Amino acid sequence: MAMTPLEAHVRQQSRVAIIDLRGEINSLSEDTLQKAYAEAEAGNPETILLNFEGVDYINSTGIALIVSLLAKARASHRRLLAAGLSAHYVEIFEITRLADLMSVFSTEAQALQDVSAAAS
Amino acid sequence: MAVQGRNWSSFLRRRKRVERPAPSIIAPQSRPADTTELQIAPDDPIIAYFQHSSGAVDIEHLKLDSPALEAMRAASVRLVVPLVSQGELIGLLNLGPRLSQQEYSTDDRALLNNLATQTAPAVRVAQLVRQKQVEDQARERIDQELRVARHIQQTLLPKRLPQFPGWQLGAHYQPARAVGGDFYDFLELSDGRLGLVVGDVTDKGVPAALVMASTRSVLRAAASRLESPGVVLGRVNDLVHPDVPPNMFITCMYAILNPVNGNLVYANAGHDLPFHRHGSSVVELHARGMPLGLMPGMEYEENMTVLAPGDGVLFYSDGLVEAHNSRRQMFSFGRLQRLIAEHKETDAPLVPYLLHELERFTGPGWEQEDDITLVTLQRSEEVMAAGLARHEHDDKTSDTGRVLLTQFTIPSEAGNERIAMRQVADAVRQLELPPERVEKLKTAVAEATMNAMEHGNKFQPEVPVTVRVYASHAALSVGITDQGGAPPDMGARAQKPDIEAKLANLQTARGWGLFLIENMVDELHVTSGEHTHTVELVLKLTGGNDGDDPA
């Protein structure tokens, strides 16, 4: 069965870069994810928000890729946020403790609110 | 032999035995080589006249409304001596005027009559010999045609049966002497599915074989581009219609099997309905559609069924069901349906069983009237994996009433874990589990399948992963079996993933698979045989936890 390629689009906002993700996060997603992250980082934002709203499948390789993004964010002292995960993947983020190390929000709006609150 | 005529000639040519003789006359000319042949129509009254005349007939004074008589007179025939053998007019001796210009004498006539009496049987024998030669040549021509037709047909039939793990295919083609237009085909489609074709061209011999050959080619081309059997048949119909002679058409069944989940999608262009056996019930697979080649722009209904483990489907042509015995009874659809229901795969495969029953029905010395084609598709009975058997044996609460919800195999290719997720989710839908439990099961199934494909089967597409889903009132169990001996993801199991260690580069970022599985299900059992390795995922359905706590 052909895997659905991941699509990633970066939106730069003040203090935050948003990466909109669509499709599956699996072993084929590494390049897309790393390029999008590099693009997001280019504007030197304080925060990078991963918007998972269009993502319907994340496997263990996908989790590993997100861990590697988290490692990069921590190395450059950026906050990494997650929004738009389904309840199932929120639970997986909790089980893997990703949720302890990157704030997880239900929606992009809630995440951006948090970014504004942190800045003020 | 001396005849006192200027020229002489004879002979009637015989048409078909059923018709009255249609004599032709070779009219007298100056030299025998220049004789002109005159035809006598079968209804010409002169034939009856000659047949009953007692000897030579002087036609000059004959009064008959006969075109042949006019023709003879025009050709200067004076005397006609009928050659009659066993009461049948087989030829004429036609004589022109005597060279001496005198009339034929009584002696002449006696001599000619005598000659005719002796000649007639010899001419008759010669005619029969000639007739037999013509018939032999015609028969040889027909035999040659049949050899060509059979060659075309058999060249185009599949040389081997496709191999799919968990499935058995069978095919039998038995041409009648006249060679009908039966055909069957297997199409191994690029997405891993299998196309099955069984068809029959009306008519026989070379014309039917040629139409069969072109239909088969067009169908192969259409099937490789189009996914839906109904659309394929519609396209084939439009393409073959202009070339099919008006008195011919093609019936054709086209089905596509997904060997992973047993789904069989099919469409039918007026062909005999296949029989689907499930347990002891045998049903026809209905789908409406006109035969191919009758008229363009036809639409073909498409239906689907699921072949469970142990199920079988028989595709066939009318040569079987329309076979007659010596009492002119027909083998019939009803008999076929009953035989399929009674058949036990453990005794003999279905094809030899049916052929044996056909032989019993028709009796010895039966001349086959039409081609017989049988194609069988059989899904293997499930075999319980070692790990599943062990678990069931240990867990007394789930020992009884456990049913197989589904069983399927997946080629070991990256991404195919999505197939396993979807199939398992479909199979457990009837259990009406809370959606969050289904999501967890899907993740566990996907991770276990990925491990099986990658670590067990080394991503070799031809080595399948087998998935079996069982349910009892107490538990849902999913067995995922690969062909590797060692347990997958051993490294990850030995080292529990720690995200802090991973972020500090003390652990690889990967290694989450087994950890996720353990957290998604209530129990995880791993068993290895010599050649297989099975991971069994268990969700407790009554009295168990909801799977939230790590096992």
Interface residues (C-beta under 8 A of the other chain):
Chain A: M1 A2 M3 N26 S27 L28 Y57 N59 S60 T61 I63 A64 L65 V67 S68 L70 A71 R74 S86 A87 H88 E91 I92 I95 T96 R97 L98 D100 L101
Chain B: E413 A414 G415 N416 E417 R418 I419 E436 E439 K440 T443 A446 E447 M450 P497 I499 E500 K502 L503 N505 T508 A509 R510 G511 W512 G513 F515 L516 N519 P550
